[in-house]
Amino acid sequence: MKIVRYSIGSKTEYGILDGEQIQVIDGTPFPEIKKLNQFHKLSEVKLLAPSEPTKIVAIGLNYYSHAKEVGQPVPTEPAMFYKPSSAVIGTEDKIHNPGCERLDYEAELGVVIKTQATKVSEKDAMKYVLGYTCFNDVTARDWQKMDSQWARAKGSDMFAPFGPWIETDLDPGKVMLEAYLNGELKQQVNTSDLVFAVPALVSYVSRFITLFPGDVIATGTPAGIGPMKSGDIIEIKVEGVGTLRNYIA
């Protein structure tokens, strides 16, 4: 099932996408979905980021290939940092460079939380997951190296694109993740290369940070990170989900 969030006229709604048709959901999909007998054509709406997170908890160095690429040891525990809700944009939106020297893409699998999660076990973790989305951990690489904290390097406006929707039917441990810059393949990995898999991440994060419906865990990026410049098109693809496309302004 593909859950979309969109605007149509002056309204913002959630719905279920089936082909080119959207069936409207009553309210939000959290924690359960109630379908209405109302429909829109996909061509009639503007897709938005598919949830409104209170926060995004991102995980660093969570692919073996990326740890090797940057010359860092593989973490023994997940390395967490925040991206604020103010950084969120959706598919087809523009990413504006806030003035950094190097603006990088980082393709990631995003995990969208279904219901409040506090101190959940790894065994029960998947009960708290609504589904999965494509995520781009946009990073000002020079600021990341310059600053002792990553607030502006990772959390500036428009630095958290995700979408185009939430896919509920997916095995997050066995899918291909790719990044294409202007149509050229730059990153490619199977999520089986994750250091910490999705159940472990949900459980670990919830030990310290309460997760709320719509919150996103960005699970980390593989090797192949690189810069984007004005005029570029960056696409993040997750097998079984779809394509997140953004334009560098």
Long-range contacts (C-beta under 8 A, 24 or more apart in sequence): 1-131, 1-167, 1-168, 1-169, 2-165, 2-166, 2-167, 2-168, 2-242, 3-29, 3-33, 3-50, 3-130, 3-131, 3-165, 3-166, 3-168, 4-45, 4-47, 4-50, 4-164, 4-165, 4-166, 5-47, 5-48, 5-49, 5-50, 5-51, 5-52, 5-90, 6-40, 6-45, 6-46, 6-47, 6-48, 7-45, 7-46, 7-48, 8-40, 8-44, 8-45, 8-46, 12-48, 15-40, 17-42, 17-165, 28-213, 28-214, 29-114, 29-130, 29-166, 30-114, 30-115, 30-130, 30-213, 30-214, 31-114, 31-115, 31-213, 47-90, 47-91, 47-92, 47-163, 47-164, 47-165, 48-90, 48-163, 49-88, 49-89, 49-90, 49-161, 49-162, 49-163, 50-90, 50-112, 50-133, 50-162, 50-163, 50-164, 50-165, 50-166, 51-112, 51-166, 51-213, 51-214, 51-215, 51-216, 52-85, 52-88, 52-214, 53-85, 53-88, 53-212, 53-214, 53-215, 53-216, 54-85, 54-212, 54-214, 54-215, 55-82, 55-83, 55-84, 55-85, 55-209, 55-215, 56-82, 56-83, 56-84, 56-85, 56-87, 56-88, 56-160, 56-215, 56-216, 56-217, 56-218, 57-81, 57-82, 57-205, 57-209, 57-211, 57-215, 57-216, 57-217, 57-218, 58-82, 58-83, 58-108, 58-137, 58-154, 58-217, 58-218, 58-220, 59-196, 59-201, 59-217, 59-218, 59-219, 59-220, 60-220, 61-195, 61-220, 62-194, 62-195, 62-196, 62-201, 62-219, 62-220, 62-221, 63-189, 63-193, 63-194, 63-195, 63-220, 63-221, 63-222, 63-223, 64-193, 64-195, 65-189, 65-193, 65-222, 65-223, 66-220, 66-221, 66-222, 66-223, 66-225, 67-195, 68-223, 69-223, 69-224, 69-225, 74-195, 75-195, 77-204, 78-196, 78-200, 78-201, 78-204, 78-205, 80-205, 80-208, 80-209, 81-150, 81-154, 82-154, 82-155, 83-137, 83-154, 83-155, 83-159, 83-160, 83-218, 84-155, 84-160, 86-155, 86-157, 87-155, 87-156, 87-157, 87-158, 87-159, 87-160, 88-160, 88-161, 88-162, 89-158, 89-160, 89-161, 89-246, 90-161, 90-162, 90-163, 90-164, 91-161, 91-163, 91-164, 91-243, 91-244, 91-245, 91-246, 92-245, 92-246, 92-247, 93-158, 93-161, 93-246, 93-247, 94-158, 94-246, 94-247, 94-248, 94-249, 95-138, 95-158, 95-159, 95-161, 95-228, 95-234, 95-246, 95-247, 95-248, 95-249, 96-157, 96-158, 96-249, 97-230, 97-248, 97-249, 98-140, 98-152, 98-156, 98-157, 100-140, 100-141, 100-142, 100-143, 100-153, 101-141, 101-142, 102-140, 102-141, 102-142, 102-227, 103-138, 103-139, 103-140, 103-141, 103-227, 103-228, 103-229, 103-248, 104-138, 104-139, 104-140, 104-141, 104-225, 104-226, 104-227, 104-228, 105-136, 105-138, 105-179, 105-181, 105-186, 105-187, 105-225, 105-226, 105-228, 105-234, 105-236, 106-136, 106-137, 106-138, 106-139, 106-179, 106-221, 106-225, 107-134, 107-135, 107-136, 107-177, 107-178, 107-179, 107-187, 107-221, 107-222, 107-224, 107-236, 107-237, 108-134, 108-135, 108-136, 108-137, 108-177, 108-218, 108-219, 108-220, 108-221, 108-236, 109-133, 109-134, 109-135, 109-172, 109-175, 109-177, 109-191, 109-198, 109-218, 109-219, 109-238, 110-134, 110-135, 110-162, 110-216, 110-217, 110-218, 110-219, 111-172, 111-198, 111-201, 111-202, 111-216, 111-217, 111-218, 111-219, 112-166, 112-214, 112-215, 112-216, 113-202, 113-211, 113-212, 113-213, 113-214, 113-215, 113-216, 113-217, 114-213, 115-213, 116-210, 116-211, 116-212, 116-213, 117-202, 117-206, 117-210, 117-211, 118-206, 118-210, 118-211, 119-206, 119-207, 120-202, 120-203, 120-206, 121-203, 122-199, 122-200, 122-202, 122-203, 123-199, 125-198, 125-199, 125-200, 125-202, 125-203, 125-206, 126-198, 126-199, 126-202, 128-202, 128-206, 128-211, 129-198, 129-202, 130-166, 130-168, 130-213, 131-166, 131-167, 131-168, 131-169, 131-170, 132-166, 132-167, 132-170, 132-172, 132-238, 132-241, 133-162, 133-163, 133-164, 133-165, 133-166, 133-167, 133-216, 133-238, 133-241, 133-244, 134-162, 134-163, 134-164, 134-236, 134-237, 134-238, 134-241, 134-242, 134-243, 134-244, 135-160, 135-161, 135-162, 135-216, 135-218, 135-219, 135-236, 135-244, 136-160, 136-161, 136-162, 136-179, 136-234, 136-236, 136-244, 136-246, 137-218, 137-221, 139-225, 141-227, 160-216, 160-218, 161-236, 161-244, 161-246, 162-216, 162-218, 162-244, 163-244, 164-242, 164-243, 164-244, 164-245, 165-241, 165-242, 167-238, 167-240, 167-241, 167-242, 169-240, 170-240, 170-241, 172-197, 172-198, 172-219, 173-197, 173-198, 175-238, 175-239, 175-240, 175-241, 176-237, 176-238, 176-239, 177-222, 177-236, 177-237, 177-238, 177-239, 178-236, 178-237, 178-238, 179-224, 179-234, 179-235, 179-236, 179-237, 180-234, 180-235, 180-237, 181-226, 181-228, 181-232, 181-233, 181-234, 181-235, 182-232, 182-233, 183-233, 186-224, 186-226, 187-221, 187-222, 187-223, 187-224, 187-225, 188-222, 188-224, 189-222, 189-223, 191-219, 193-222, 194-219, 194-220, 195-220
